[in-house]
Amino acid sequence: MRILFIGTPAIAVPCLRAISEMELEGAGVTLAGVLTKADRPRRHGQAEPSDVSAAASALDVIRKEKGLPPIPQLKPEKLDAVAREDVAALAPELLVSFAYSRIFGPRFLALFPLGGINIHPSLLPKYRGASPIPAVIFNREKETGVCIQKLAAEMDSGDIIVSVRIELSGRETSASLSETAGEKAALLLRELLLDFGPKAADAKPQTGEALYCLQIKKEEGLIDWGKSAAEIDAQIRAFTPWPLSFTRRGKDTLIILEAEIAAVQTETEKNAPPGTVLGISSQGIIVQTGDGILALKRLQWQTKKALDWKVFCNGERGFMGVRLE
């Protein structure tokens, strides 16, 4: 079975590795190629490959040692006629997609005799769309999961072939949960590919009400101190590593990298306006919210380096009593 793997960010890399490893093991799978987003300027304006592209290049070293050819990489700006010709030249049979963020049209899907499958890090039909992992954390869900579905015309609406649940502790960040989901997805994909025909034929329609999540915008990271400590804590975790959560002291922007709900609240503290820096505790710098106290543990002034709260306080003697906005 010849597979074209389509994906871009780091969460998709474990699945790419799993397919290549199955080829190395002689498991009846061939990695026909990788299709990913074009190289983009990242640091100092220099174009850098996507995480999937970089991983494919790293796998080429291992594949060469084992006598396998390098992985062909396609990086089209559009999935147009030229892209379709390039894909057809690889003679793929199955499309495996993970976090590519584009809809595949019927002419593109027609290139794959076995059709296409999409890996999605949520328990569909909940959190269809571009930001399922931040949405799960932001909404303080107790569990999430990974689904592998058949590709359909409507985004993330395809029949579910296999899935796995992930229990949440309530301390995950988008970074840590993405890593967990990526590894779970790789195990799930390997299991599916070993018995693809029967399992794909037994796919089940999604049941329940669909819930959608949109692309996150950078300005959504601004903290509203009128919200509860639990809501703000969830936002900070959901928006790590991007777009990060921030607040302001006058014209200065302060990024909050890590926080937790403070254990105690006195009557005096309850009367303080939301955003007031109340002092310090064993948990960190404590700030009044609309409901409860939040302890800030790691902070970073914009353009400066991240600091543990104790080090931060050493350089900010007048920080106590400040009202953050």
Secondary structure as UniProt FT lines:
FT   STRAND          2..7
FT   HELIX           10..12
FT   HELIX           13..24
FT   TURN            25..26
FT   STRAND          30..35
FT   STRAND          40..43
FT   TURN            44..45
FT   STRAND          46..48
FT   HELIX           51..65
FT   TURN            66..67
FT   STRAND          73..74
FT   HELIX           81..89
FT   STRAND          94..98
FT   HELIX           106..109
FT   TURN            110..111
FT   TURN            113..114
FT   STRAND          116..120
FT   TURN            124..127
FT   STRAND          128..129
FT   HELIX           132..138
FT   TURN            139..140
FT   STRAND          143..150
FT   TURN            155..156
FT   STRAND          160..167
FT   HELIX           174..193
FT   TURN            194..195
FT   HELIX           196..201
FT   STRAND          212..213
FT   HELIX           218..221
FT   TURN            225..226
FT   HELIX           229..238
FT   TURN            239..243
FT   STRAND          245..249
FT   TURN            250..251
FT   STRAND          252..261
FT   HELIX           267..270
FT   TURN            274..275
FT   STRAND          276..280
FT   STRAND          285..288
FT   STRAND          293..301
FT   TURN            302..303
FT   STRAND          307..308
FT   HELIX           309..314
FT   TURN            317..318
FT   TURN            320..321
//
